[in-house]
Amino acid sequence: MQPPASVTVAQSASLKAKLGHYHNLKTLADKLNEIALRLGPDASTPAVQAALKTTPMDVHPDSAYHSEVGGSTSVDSFINRQGGLLSPYSHLSLTGLSDAMAARSQAHPLGNLGGALSWPVPLSADEQQRLRTRTQDYTDPLGQKQPLKHTTGGVLEFLRHRTPLAAEALTSPGATLNALVSSPEAQSLGHALQEQMQGIATDSSSLDYLLAAVILQLDPESITAPQRNNVAGFDLADDSLRGKSAAQIVDALRQHLVAQGKTSPELAGAAAHLLLAGRAPVFLVKDIPDSVTFGSPAWVNLAIAATMVDAHIPGRVANMSFAAVMLEAEHASGADVNMTNTAQRNALIDWGTANGLLEKKAEHLYASDELNNLVTRFSERQSVMLAASEAFDKDIPSRKAMALAELKQRFPDKEALFEEPLIRVTHMPGGDIRRRNQVPGVHSLLDVAMMDVGPDAVYASRDSRIPVGALNANPEFGVATAFESQFKQVIEEKKNAVGTYIKHLISQLPADDRKNFEYGNVSFYQNHAHKLGLGLFSDKTELPKGEELLVRIERGGVTTAYEIDFNAGAIRSIPQWQAQPGSSRKANIVSETKVFTPSAGQTTLDTEQTPPGDSPSDTFASPRVQLIADAFVEHINLDDPAIKQQARGLTTDDNIRNRSDMIENFLLDLVPLRSAINHFRNGNIAEGLIDLSLDAFGIVTAGVGAAGKVVKIAGTTVSAATKVARSAKVIGMATFGAFNPLSGAGDLAVGGARLAGGGLKFLGAKGAQGVNALRGASGRYDLLKAASNEHGVVATGTVKIGEHSIDGAAVLKNGQWYAFDAEKMRAYGGPLQGFAPTTVSAKGQINQSFTDWLYKKLAGEIQSPEGPPTVLGQYAPKEFENELKRAQRPEKVSDFNAGYANGDPHKVPGFSSDSTILELQMLVSRGWLGAEDVGTLVKQIERKKVRLIQEGFTLFQRDIHAVGGTLTPMPQEFYLSQVNLASPGECAGIANTLALSMQSGQETTYLGNMFKAAADPRDPVATQFIRTLRSFHEAVKHVDTFHMGKQPRQIPYHQIATELTDANPPRSLRIATKDHALLAGVMVRDDKPVWFYFDPNFGMAQFDSAEAMKNGLERTLNRGTSPFQHRAYGTNPGTPEYQVSYFESGDMQFYRDSAQVHRIASVPL
């Protein structure tokens, strides 16, 4: 296995190797998903383990792992070599690890490709100008090419000079970029720029400066006049782009870059990709449906979703499909409220300006009432479209189906007789036999229910099986009346839906076409046809009229023609001659184009109008567009009596009355409505196991079953507010309940304001987040101390940005402060001017006054604390953690990895095969071993830990199974090996958090979160989970804090079982040994009591009876087969005693950051 620090990057430092590693992770995710599908949800642990061992996976040739195993390996072998990932043992763990690996593989090693422009504090405008000048002045060190400033096509073309690209590579902008920036020429240029900019050297600094240099060469305008939607002089929100797809807009950007001489035609795709990755990643999302166009409400949803996902994991969106982004949207939006608000604000402004609801303003400084009104308008527009989408999916009611439902309710045991003609019906008004009138024919129960002949009906039958008495006692069914009401309502809803969709289609047309519909002289035409007979009298048969409505428009002396094709979801330009009266004949088929005059509005449409100005208008809300939509609704004629007759169905009475001349299945193909909606519904955009559909408006939905899978597999949720009548869930739809219109308003631009919310307020908020992370929830600055163990001196304080100051962190190197990224735990950029430290840590020691600390340090007055810990957990030397981090510094990590992968422990001085884990830790702690030797010993420590845990788990499992219990494995050593190898254990925090999760029945969620965090510890959400749990453990790890303010009782082990037998669930009992934290209790699951025992070293055991629990505790707390004997209290070895206290939710008041602990205990990652 490999240490966690190396899991998130490939073993090689090269970008090519990292990309190969990410490709391997994608392959792993696919294989795990295949296994999960093959084995099914009830897969046993042995079946899963066997499948992992026998399923092969390809290894990418560029990855470092390829040099070890070649082109193929087993899934099990690959997992075991990836830093001790816990091998899946169930269907849930298969899909969980698959999701985690898929998400990790979608990221890019270089993030969003913004380089130094995407740092937490990006380059200032002066630094950007200096970097661009240095870049332009760069000369090929080998003298093989003219200076960069004289190279046609800019930096990318300069790099291409010594990086021949295959033709297929040029077809993929991402692959082209990867090849260019990883070339020797790029490395040379990046290193030169880093040195000239006096940037601190890290494993990514050269590429950070290089990427920024390429972007600034393409987009120098952004240095002095940054605009959010302006990329290299191209306005991404220009009115001409409304209604265009993302692919069309990207292509327009490519053409612009070539036309402006910023790059060559061959590299225009790569240049556009680079610019958009950091500025507008929504345009790089793959497989965006044609119905999701710029300016549409669906685009707003996508833009917000893409911004949030990419803010969560920069660079991920470019490798995700539309479906994947929308699935991830709500999960990502909860990660950063400020970012969500900014993304919503920007997307709303773009929608409002595109649709004429807002005036376009510089810097997007809009008043709060303007934006609040815009939110209202947008929400109303979405509601109208949701209602239309719902109406499209509603079935037209069937009188037969309604009658059958009523019959089944009234006569459930007579279903076999429902359609048997055995009943005669007579009308007897007022019960007067003299006025009796018999209904002709013999009828069935279904006929009777469908006919609903009224209260004066009398039923008779010679068949004793017919419930005549019950029929006569209650002769009315109410079906006919209910059918009439429902039919009328559904038809009206479908009319409104069709009109809404036509308005939507018109609103997405190019600007000139929209103006034609809004202001031109409009006339309509229909295509008709009839078939001539072959007889002497030339009879003819009318054929169905054409589905398309033809539109002829005259505006400004120019005539244009269109066809509105509902079935294709399109409005197309057609030759003028097609939209005028005419006829033609082919054989015996005569086709005619006739004028169609709608019943209302034609007079208004006959008059050309003058546009009020050049600004965009809200086409969707235009009264004239509404008249055109009404005309189309009238054209398809949903009021055709044949539709209603088909829905009514036939009874015996109808047949007798000669109503049986309907066309079979007429309704199904009567209008383009059904085929169009089936087209949209069947436009499956599914990925993996998720069954998603896209409706006519670009709204993504998941059916009931699929929505459940969304929650289970992707870890996301959908809002109940977006439910529709077809029992589907709307995915990724933006909601604005907590929208703050002033968030980000007036924010001062910093570094070109390249990112969403890239201004001073945003940077200040991000800086504060970083400082808070370094401080920690407990306020003990644990993360700051850890950073200083690796980097020497690290401080929080204030950073000068122009004339303003924001919170930030910095590292002291060579007498100068450099900015510190608390999320990535690394320094970046050039020397800071005016950094003022407030809290400083050096080598793990904190002093609030940096000057005072420095004086004492130089005077030798600071002593390192000594003595054994008084905490619940295993002892690990502090020096071991320090040496481990030192060996994994960027300049040493390759040696560490080499030792870890291939080192021979017998060549390490002091190593012995008999050495214990603690002895090996102490050997590393001495500080005189090189990084390669440390890596070698770390692997041996991991192996011993895993072997120890596996052996202990097997015996622990045997103890639990022997008394009839079940076991959910979650050994903390597997978790800690991924998140903090040097940790002595977090049993106290893990146990108390589990007790909290038990209170709400979320223990499965909590344990699953631990697994997900271990699977991808550098995911920001996982990182927050890890930090929260670690901080909580630090607060409760001492023997006197584990019980969270309660006075523990010391009782013999058997009394624990006695108390829990009679306890009212839910009840959780904290159990403490002298150095370990445990938990036991009783809960209610499926309305039954379930007893449990949790040992963080192994997992959670469950028992279905108190007796089984009692026997289980006898084995685990007293005399089991496990070799790990608890260091219990008491003087009698035969009756060990433990300190206990009951957990209650009120205990969390003891902890200052209880809200975060509640979150990790109950909310899925």
N, C-alpha and C positions, 0 to 999 in steps of 0.2 A: 504494500500500500504506500501511498504518497502523502506527504503532509498537506493539510488544508491550504496552506499558502500557495501551493502549486496547482491546486485544482482548477482555479478560475482562469489560468493561462496555460498555454502549452509549455512543455518543458524547455523548448528552445526559445531564445530571446527574439527570434526573427518573426516578423509579421506573417510570413508564409507559413511557418510552423504553427503559429497561433490559429490561423484560419483553418489549417488542417485539423487541429484539435477540435475546433468548434464544429467542423464537419463530422468528426467522430461522435460528438455529443448528439448531433442530429440523428445520426445512424442509430445510436443507442436508444434514443427516444422512440424512433420508429419500431425498433425490434421489441422493446418493452411493450409497446402498444399492441404489436402483433401477437405477442404471447398472451397478453390480457384478453384479447378478442378470442384467441384460440381456446384458452382454458375456461373462460367464462367467469362470472362473478363468484361462483362457489368453489373456486380452485383451492385445493389443499396445499399446505406448505411443501410437502414432498413433491407434488406435481409442479409447483412453481420452481423449486430448486432444480429439479430435473430438466425442465425446459430451459432454464438459464444456462445450464451446463452444455446442453445439446444444440442450442441455437447459435449459428455462426453469425458474425457481423464483419463487414469489410472495414479495413483500417486505411485511412486516407494516406497516400504516399508522402504527402508533405508534412505530416505530423511526426513529432519526435517518437511517438509510440511505434511507428512503422519500422523504425530501425531496430526495435527490440523484438517484435513478433512477426514482422512481415506484413503481408497484405490481408490477413484474416486472423481472427481469434474468436473465442466464444464470448457471449454476452457476460457470463459469470466472470471470466478471466478479466475482461475489460473493467468491469465494476470494481473488482478487488484491487485493481491497480490505480484506481482513481481516488486516492486519498482516504481509503477506509470508508467509502459510502456503505451504508447499511444495505445489505443485499435484500431485495424484495422477498417477501414471504407470503403474500396474499394478493388478491386482485386489486385491492385498494392501494397497497404499497407499490404494485407494478405501475398503475396509472399515475400515482402521485410522483414517483421518480421519473416517469416518462414526461409528465408535464414540466417538472423542474428542469430536466435536461433539454427539452425542446425550447423552453424560455431562454435558457442560458445560451443555447446554440444560435438563437436569433440575434443576439447582441453582436456588436462589432468590436474587435479588440481596440479600435481607435475611437470608440464611442460614436458621437454624431458627426465626426470628421471635422468639427470646428477647430480642433487643436487649441492653440493659445487663446483663440477668441471664445472658447467655451469653458475656460477656467472659472472657478467660483468668483474670482475677481479678474475679469478679462484684461487684455492689454488696453491701456489708455489710448486715446486718439493720437497723442504724441508718439507713443511706442509703436502704434500701428504704422504711422507715417515713416518712422525710422526703420521698421522692419521691411516695409515695401521698398524703401530706398536701398537698403542693404541687399535686398533680393535682386533688384534691377542691376546693381553694380557687380553682382557675383560673376566670376569668370571660371570657366572650366579649368580645374587645377592641372589637367593633362594637356591643355592647350589644343584640344581636338575640336573645339567648337567656339564660335564667336561669343562674346559676352552675352549674358542673358537678355540685357535690354535690347539687343539687336536681333533677337530670335523671333521670327514671325510665329505667332501662335502662343507666345507667352511661356510661363513656367512649365506647363504640362508638355508642351512640344519640346522644350529644352530637355526635360527628363526623358522623353521618348527617344532622343537621339541615340542613347546607348542602351535602350531597353526595347529591343525588337518585340513587337506585339503580333501574335497570330491573328488572322482575320476573325476567327471565332471569338477571341478575347475582346475585340473591338465592338462586338454586338452586345456585350454586357458592360454597362457603364461601371458597375461596382467592381467587376473583375479587372477592368482597365485601370481603375484607380488603385486597386490593391497592388497590381503589378508595377505601376509607376512609382508609388511611394515607398515600395520595398526594394527598389533598385539601388545599386551602388551609387549612382549619380544622386539619387534622392538622399541617401544617408550622408553623403559628403556635403551636400547643400544644407541639410538640416543641422548637421553638426557645426558647420561654419556660422550659420545664423544664430544658433544657441550661444556660441562663444562671443559673437559680436554684440549680442543683446545682453550679455553677462548673465544669462539664465543659469540657474542651478541645474546640475547634471543629474538626471534620473533616467529610469529605463524607458521613458516616453518623451523626454524633453525635446529631443531632436525632431521627432515627427510632429510634436505639437507646434513647434515654430515653422516647420515646413508646410503643414496644412494651412496655417494662418497666412503664410506668405502666398500660397497659391490663390487662396480666396481673395486676398487684398489686391492681387494683380488682376483678378477677374472683376472685382467690385470695389475699385478705389473710391467711388462716390460715397460709399457707406462710412468712410472715415470722417468726413466733415459734414455730411448731410444724411444721416441714417434714417431710413423709413422702413417700417415693419414689412410692408408688402413689396418694397422695391428691391429687386435683386439684379445687380449689375445693370441698372438702368431699365429694367423690365418690370412693369407693374403687374403683379400677380392678381390684382383685384380690378383690373381694367374692365370697363363695361363691355368691351368687345368679347371678353372671355366668359360672360354669363351664359350659362347653358352648355358650356364646353366640358368635355370630360377631362380628367387629370392627364391622360395621355396626350390629348390635343394641346393642353396648356404647356406641358413639358416640351413637346415638339416645337411650339412657338418660341419657348425660351432658347432652345438649341439654335434655332434659326437666327434669333436675335444676337446670340453670342458670336456666331459666325459673321453675321452682317456687320457687327461692330468691330471685327478684327480681334476679338478677345481670345479666340482659340481657333483651331482648325476644324473643318467638318468632321474629320475622323475622331477627334477628341471632344466634340461638342457635347456628346452624351455624358461623358465622364465629368466634364465641367459643370453641366447642369445638375448632375447627381450630387456633386460636392457642394454646390451652393445651396441646394434644397435640403440636404441632409440636416444642416444646422439651423436653417431659417424656416423652412416649411415642409417638414417631413411627410405631411399628409399626401403630397403629390407623388411620393415614392411608394405608397402602399400598392401592393400587387392585387391584380384581379378586381379592380373596382368596377362594379356593374355600370352599364351604360346609363341607367336611370339615375345614378348619383352624379350630378353635374354641379359645377360651381354656381352658387347663387340659390341652390335649392335647399329646403329645410334638411334634406338628407345629407347634404354636404356639411351643414353646420354640425350635425351629429358626428359625422366622420372626422371633421377637423378637430373638434374638441377631444374626441377619443384618441386620435393619433397624437395630438400634443401631449395628452396626459400619459399615454403609454411610453412615449419617447422621453418624457421628462423623468419617468420612473427608471427606465433603462435606456440611456441615450444610445441611439443607433439601431435600436431593435426594430422600429417601425419599417425601415427599408427592406427588411427580410420577412415581413409579415403580410398575410393576405388580408383583404377587406374583412372577411368573416372573422379571422383571428383578432384583428384590432377591435372590432365591435364587441366580441365576446369579452375582451380584456378591459373594456372601457370603464365599467362601473367599479371594478376592483381597483384600477389605477387611479380613478378620480378621488378615492378616499384617502390616498396616500399623502396628498398635499392640498389643503383647502385653498391656500393662496394661489397656487398654480392653477387649480381647477377654475377659480374665479377669473383669473387672467385669461385663460384659454376660452372660457365662455364669453367674456367681454369682447375679445378680439373676433371670435367667430360670429357673434351677433352683429358687431359693427360691419363686418364684411357682408353679411346677409342683408343688413338694413341699407347700406349704400348701394349694393348691387340691385336691390329691388325698389329703389327710389323712396325708401322710408326714412332715410337719413341723408343729410348733406355730407359730402365728403370733405373732411377737414384735415388740415395738417396736424400731425402728432396725435390724431384721434383724441382730442380733448373735448369730450362731450359732457353736457350737463347730466346730472343724475335723473332729472325728469325725462330727458330724451331717451335714456337707456331703459328706464323703467317702463316707459311707453312701448319701447321696442320689444322688451321681454313679453309684455302683454300681447302685442301683435303676433310675435313669433309663436307663443304658446297657443293662441287662438288658431293660427294657421296649422300647427301640428294637430290640434284637436280635430279640426275639420278633416284633415287627411286621415287621421286615425279612424274617425267615424266612417269615412268613405271606404277605407280598407276593410273595416268590419262589415259594412253593408255588402261589399263585393263577395265576401265569404259566406254571407247568410244564404241559406237555401230558401227558395220560394216555397211557401207552405204547401203541403199536399193534403187535400181533404181526406183521402184514403188513409194516409198515415195518422192523421189526427183521429179519425174514426176508430182505427185499430187500437190506438193507445187508450181511447175511452172504453172500448169493449174489453180490453185486457184488464182494466181496472175494475169494471163492473162484473164481468163474468170470466174470471181467470181460468176456470176449469172447463170452459166451453170453446177453447181456441180452435179445436178441430172443426167446429160447426160454423165458424164466422162467415165463411163464403159459400155455405150450402143454401140453395134456394128452397126454403121450407116454410116461409112465413107469408101470410096474406095480411094486407093492411086495409083498414076501412076507416074513413073519416066519419065521425058522429058528432057534429057540432052540438055542444051543450048536452051531450049524452042522449039526444033525441034519435031513437031508432028509425023514425020516419024520414029523417034527413040524412040517412046513411048513404055514403058514397064510397064505393070500393076502388082502391087504387089498382090499376090493371097489373097483372103479372104476379108471379111468385117471387118473393124477395128473400135475401139472406140477412143475417144480423148486420153484416157490413153495409148492405144497402140501407137498412133501417137507420143505422147511425149516421151515414152520409146524407140521407134524405132529410132526416130531422123534420118529420111531417107535422109536428106540432102537438099541443096538449090534447087535442080531440081525437088523436089516433087510437084505434083499437086493433090489437094484434091477435092473430089466431094461427094455430098450427096443428096438424095432425100428428106431428112428431113429438113425443113426450119429452124428448131431450131439450127441446126449446123452452127456455124459461119464460113462458107466456105471462104467468102471473107477475113476475118481476118487471117485465116490459110494460104491461098495462098499468102497473102501480106507478111507474115512472117512465112515461112514454118519450120524454124529451132527452136528447143527448147534448144539445147546444153546439154541435160540431159546425153546422152550416154557418151560424152567426159568427162563431170564433174564426172560422176560415175566412169569411168576408173581411173581417177586421184585420186579421194578420196579413192577408194577401195585400190589402190596400196599403198597409204600413210598410211592408217590405218593398213593394214596387216603388213607393215614394222615396224610400231610403236609397234604392238603387238608382233612381233618377238623379237624386242629389249627388250620389257618388260619381256617376258618369259625368255630370256637369263639373264637379270638383276636379276630376282627372283631366278633362279637356282644358279647363283653365290652367291647370298645372303644366300641361304640355305647351300651351301657348306661352306661358311665362318663362319657359326655358329656351325659347327660340332666340336666335341672334337679334341684336338690337333693331336692325332695319325691318326684319320680319315682324317683331313685336309691334313696332310702330304701325306697320300695315294693318294688323288686326285691330289695334286700338283706335286708329284715326282714319283709316281708309273707307272708301265706298265698297261695302261688302255685299256680295250676292252668292246664292247657294245653288248647287246642282246635284242631282242624283243620277246614278246609272241604273237604268231599267232594262229588262230583256223579256222577250216572249218567244215562244216556240210555235212556228206555223204548223198547222195540221196538213196532212197529205190528202185530205178529202176534197170533194168538189166545192165545198162551201168555205174553204180556207179558214177553218176554225183555228183559234190560237189559244195557247196555254201560258198564263203569266208565270214567269220564273221569279225567284227571290231577287229583290233589288240589291244593288251592290252595297257592301258593308261601309265603304268609305263615303264620307261627305266631301264633295268638291266645293272649293271656295275660290271665288274670283274677286280680286281686290284692286281698286284703282286709287292711287294716291300720288299726288304731285305730277299727274300726267303719265304715270308709269303703271302698267297693268301687270300684275303677278297672279299666279294661280297655285293653289295648294290642295292636297288631299289630306283629310284628317282620318288616320287609320288607327282606330282604337285597338284593333287586334294586335297590331305591331307596336303599339305605344309610341306612335310617331306622327309628326306633321311634316309632310314632304312637299317640296316644290315640284310642280308639274308643268308641262308645256301649256301655254294659254289656251290652245285649241281644245284641250281636253275639258276645260271648264266653260263650256258654252253649248247651247242646244245643238243637237245633231243626231244622226242615226247611221247605222251601217248594218249590213246583212252578211252572214256567213252561213251558207247552206240554208237550213230552215230556222236559224237562230237570228233574230233581229235585236240589235242592241240600240238603245236610245239614251241620250243624255237630256234630261228634262230639268227645267227650272224648279227649284224647291223654295217655296215661300213659307217661312215659319208663321205660326198663328199670331205671334207677337214680336214686336221689335224691328220688323223689316224697314219701317219708315225711318227709324233712327239710324239704322245701318246703311241706308241709302245715301246718307249725307256725309261727305268727307269733312273731317274736323282738323283743326290746326293744333299741333302739339303745344303745350304750355311753355316749353323751354327745352334746353338740351339735356337736362338732367334725366337720369333714369326714372322710370315711373313704376308704380306697383301694379304691374300688368295683371296679376292674379285678382286684384280687387277692382279692376276696371269695369264699370257698368256695361260698356260695349262688349267686352270679352265675356261677361256674364250672358249677354244676349246671344252671342255666338255659341256658348256652351248649351244654352237652352235650345237653340236650333238643332244642335247635334242630338240632344236627348229626344227631341221630337222626331228627328230623322230615324232613329233606331226603333221608335214606336213601341215602348214597353207597355203601352195601353192596348195593344192588339188583343182583342177578345180571345184569340186562339191560345194566348199564353195562359189566361185565366182558365179557359176550358181544360187545358192540359193539366193544370194544377188541381182542378176540381175532380178530375177522374170521372169514370162512367159508372152509373148504377143501372140496375135492370130497368128502372123507370126512364133513365136517359136513353137507353137503347130503344125502348118502345117509342119514345118521342123523336126518334131519328136524329139523335145527337152524336152518332158514332162515326161521323165523317172526318175525324181529326187525323192528323198525320202522326204516326207513331214517333215518339221521342222528339216531337216538334220543338219542344222547349229547349232541348239540349243544344240545338244548332240554330235557333231562331235568330239570335243576334250575336255579334262578336263578343258580347259580354263574357259568356262562359269560357270560350276558347282563350280569350285574352287573359282572364284571371287564372285559368289553369296554366297558361304559359308563364305567368309571373310566379305562381305558386310552385310550379315544377322547376323553376329556375333555381335548382338546388345549389346553394353556395356552401355546402357542408364541408367540414374538415374532420377527418377521423370519425369519431362516434357521434358528433354533434349534427343533428338534423335541423338545418336552418332553411328558412325560406325568405325570399325578397318579394315584397309586394310592389304594386304599381308605382308607389311614391318613393321607393328606395328604403322603406322601413323593413328592418330585419326582425324576423320573428322566429321563435322556437316553439314547437308543439309541446303539449303537456309532458310527454315522455322525454323529449329532448331537453326541455327546460330543466327537468330534474337532473339530466346528465350534465347540463351546464354547471349547476351548483356543485355536482360531485367531481367532475373532471377538471374543469378550468378554474375552479375556486372562485367563481363570480356569482353575483346575484342579480335579479331583475326586479324592477319596482312594481309593486302591486298596482300602482296608479296607471300603469300602462297595459293592464290586462284588456283583452278584446274578447268579443263574444265567442270567437271560435276556440276559446280556452287555450290560446297561445300566449306566449310571453314576448313582449317587445324588448329587443336587445339593443343596448347602446344608445338609447334615446336620451338626449340631454334634458335635464330638469333644472329649474332655476329657482327652487324654493329658498336657497340660502345665498342667492346672487347679490353681490354688493357692487352697485354700479360705479362707485368711486374707487374701488380697489384698482390700483395701478394708474388711475387718472393723474395726469400731470407729472408722472414719474420722470425724473431727469435721466436722459440717455447716458449710458456708460458703455464704453467700448463698442459703440455702434449699435447697442441695444439689439443684438443679433437674435437673441432667443426671445420666446414669448415671455414677457415680463422681465426684460433684461435691464431695467432701469435701476436707479439708485435705491428706491424703496425695496425692489425685489432683491437686490444684492444684499441690502441690509438685513432683510428677513432670512436669506440663506446664510449669511454670516452668523446671525444669532442662532440659527439651528445648529451650525457647526460648533459654536461655543457651548451650547446646551448639551450637545452630544459628548463633548470632551469633559464637561462638568459631571454629567450623569445624573440620573434621577435622585440618587442619594446625596448629591452634592459633594462627593468625595474625590472627584476628578480622577476616577480610576482609568478612564480612557486616555486622559492627558498624561497620567503617569506611565501608562503602557507605551504611549507614543514617545515619551522621553527616554524610555529604556532602549528604544531602537534608534532614535535620531539625536540623542544627546540632550539638548535643551529645547523644550517646546513650551510656548506660552500662549495664553489667550490675552486679548487686549483690544485695542482699536486700530483700525487701518485707515489711513488718509486716502480719500477719493476726491481729488480736486480740493475744494474748500470744505468738504464734508468728511465726517468720520463715521465708520460703521464698525460693528463688532467683527472680530476675526481672530485667526490664530496664525502663528508664525514659528519658524524654526531658526535657531541661531547657528549659522555656519560661517567659519572664518571671520568672525567678528561682525557679520551682517545678518539682518533678519530677512527671511524669505517666507512668502505666503505658504500656509499649510492647509491642504485639503483634508478636512476631518473625515470625510466619507471614504476617500481612497487611501487615507493615512500616508500621504506623501507630500513633499514640498514641490513648489512649482514657481516659475517665473524668475524675474530679476530681483535684485535687492530692493526691499521696501524702503520708501522714504517716509519717515514720520510714524513708524509703528510704535505704539506705546503699550508695553506689556503690563498686565495687571496681576495675573496668576501664572506663575512659572513653575515648571517641573523639570528637574534634571536627574537623570538616572533613577527615576521613580520616586523622587522626593519633591514635595510641594512646599513653596514658601510664597506667601502673598506679596511680599516685597522683593522684587528681583534684585535691587541694589543691596539690600540686607542679606539676601541669600548668597549673592556673589561674594560679598565680603567674608561671610562666615565660611564659605566653601574654600576660598583662597587661604583663609587663616587656619584651615584644618579643624574647625570646630564642629562640623557636621559628622555625626556617627550613624552608621547603618543600624537599624534595629535588629536585635538578635533574639533567639529563644523560640521554642516550639509554639505552633499556633494553638489557639484555644477555640477551634471551630469544628463544626460537624463536617467531616470529610477526611480524605487521605492526605497525608503530608507530602508536599512537593517543594523542594528547595527553591527559593525565590531566584537564586542565581541561575538555576536551570532555565527558567523562563527567559531571563535576560540573555543568556548565551544562545538560546534557540533563536530569539529575535535577531540577535547580532549576526548569526550565521546566515540569516535569510535576508540580509540587506541586499539591495540591488546589485552592488558590486561583487557580492559573494554568493548570490543565490544559485548561480550556475554550478559552482563547486559543491554547494550543499545538495543540489538535485543529483549531481553525478554520484556523490557518496550514497545518497538515498537509493538511487536506482541500481548501482553496480558495486558499491563499496564492500570490501571484505572486512568484517568486524575483527577478525583475528590479526589484522595488520594495525589495528588501533591500539596504541600503548595503554595498558591497564585493563583491556577487555578480557573477560573470561566467560565461557559458555554458562558457567554456574552463577554468574552475577544476577542479582535480583534487579527489579525495576528501579528501586530506590538507589541501589549501588551504581547503576548505569546513569541515573540522573545526577548523582553526585560526581561521577566521572566527568560528565559534560560541564558541570557547574564550576570545575576548577579553573576554566577560562584559558587554558593553554592549548586546547585542540583547535586545529584548523576547521574551516567550514565543511570540508569534505568529510572529515572524521565525525563531525557532529551529525551530518546527514546520515552517515552509516549507523551511528548509535541510535539515532531517532527511529530508524526502521526496526532495529532490534527491540527497542522499548515498545513500539507499537505491536510488534509480533507477540511479545510476551503479554502485553495487556489483552490483546484479542484472544490469545490462547487461554489466558486465565479466565476471562469473561465467558468464553465459549464453554470451557469445562464447568465453570460454576453454574452457568445458565442451564446446561444439560441436567445437572443434579437438582437444581432448584425446580426445573420443570418436572422432573421425576417426582419430587416431593408433592407438588401441586396435583399432578395427574393421579397420584396414588390415592388421594382422598376425594377424587371426582371433580376437581376444580378445572377451570380453563385458564389459559395464560396468554396475555397480550404482551409480546416482548417489546421493551424499549430500554435497553441498557444505556445508562448515561455515558458510559465510556465510548460507545459508538458515536453518540451525539457530540461529546466533548472532543473526540479525536478530529472532528471536522471543524468545530467552532473555536476550540481553545485547547490545543494539545497539552499545554503545560498546566492546565487547571487541575487543582487537587480534588475537584468534585463540586457539584452544585446541588447535593441531595436535599438540603434544607429548603432552598428556593423551589426546586422541582416538586417536592412533597406538598408544601403549602399551596402552590399554584394548582396542583391537582385537586386538593381539597376544595379550593375555590370553584374550580370547574365542575366538581361534583354537585355543588349546590344548585346549578342550573342544568344539570344533565349534559354538560358539554365536554366530558372527559375524553371522548373519542376525538373531538375537534382539537383539544389541547395536545394530546399525544401525537395526533397527526401533524400539528404545527411544528412539534419538535423534529419530526421526521423531515418535513419540508425545509425547515431551517438548516438542518444538517445536509440536506441534498444540495442546497444552493446558498451557502452562508454569506455570500457577497451580494446577493439580491438585497436591495435597500429595505424591503419589508422584512426579510429574514434577519437582516442585520439589526433592525429595530427590535425584533423578537429576542434575539440573542442578548442584546444589551439590556433589555428590560428584565429578562430572567436573571441575568448575571447580577444586575444591580439589586434586584429583590433578594437574591441569595446572599449578597454581601450584607444586607440589612438583617437577615434572619439566621445567619450561619452560626452564630455563637450559641453556646449552650444556654445562655441566659436570654437570648432574643428569639430563638426558634419558636417558643410558645407565644410570641407576639403579645407580651404584656400580661399573660395569665400565669398564675403560680402553678407549676406542674405538680402532679402527684406521682409518687414512686410506688408502683404496685407490681406484684408478681405477674408473670406472663399469662397464667391461666385466668386471672381476673379480667384481662382484656377481652377474652372470648365471652366470659359471663356477662360483662356489661353490654357488649354489642349484641348479644342474643336478645336482650330485652329492650334495646334502644329503638326509638321511633325514627324511621328514616325520613329524610336523609340525615345521616350522622357520620362525621369523620373524626377519628381519634388520632392526634399526632403522637408518634412514639419515638422517643429519643434514646439511643445508646450513648456511650461516652464519646463516640465520634461518627455517628451515622444517624440519618433521619429516615423514618419509616411512616407509613400511614395505613390505617385500617378503618373499616366502617361498614355501613349498610346503606343501600340506596334502593329506590323503587324503579324498576324497569318493566315495562309491559304489565303494569299493575301488580307486580310481584316483588317481594323483597329479594335483593341480591346482596350478599356480603362480599367484601373485597379486602385484599391485602396488597399493599404496594411497596416494593423495595426498589428504589431508583437504580440499583445496580443490575436489575434483571427485568422488571416490568410489573404489570398488574395482574394479580390472580383474582378470579371471581368464583364464588360458590353459591349454589342454589339453595343451600340449607344452612342453618346455624350450626348443625352438627358437623357438616363438612368444613365450615369455617373454623370451628374449634379444633378439628383434627389438623387442618392446614397450619394454624398458628402453633400447634404443638410441634410440628415438624420444622417450621421456619424460625420460631423464636426459642426453641429449646433443644430438640434432639434430632434434627433432620440429617440428611445425608450430605448436605452442602458442606464443603471444607471451610467456608467462611463463617467462623464463629463470631457472633456479635460480642462486642465488649460491653456486656450488660452491667447493670448495677446490682447491689445485693452482696451478701456474704456467703450464701449457699449456692454452689455451682449447679446443684440439681434443680434449683428454683430461681432462675434468673429474673431480675426485676428491671423495669423500664420506667422512665419518666414520661408521663402522658398528660395531655390536655385536649379537650374537645375544640375543634375548629368551628368558628361561627363567622358569618360574613362580616359582622361588626368588627372582627379582629383587624380587618384591613385598614381601619382608621389609624392603626399603629404605623402604617407606612404612608409616606408623604405622596408617593406617586401611584396610588392604588388603582387609578383609572387605567393606566397602561397595563397593569397586571390583569385587571378584569378583561382587557381587550385580548391579550395573548391567550387567556384561559378560555375564551368563548367565541372569538371571531376567527374564521378560517383565514389562513394566509393566502 
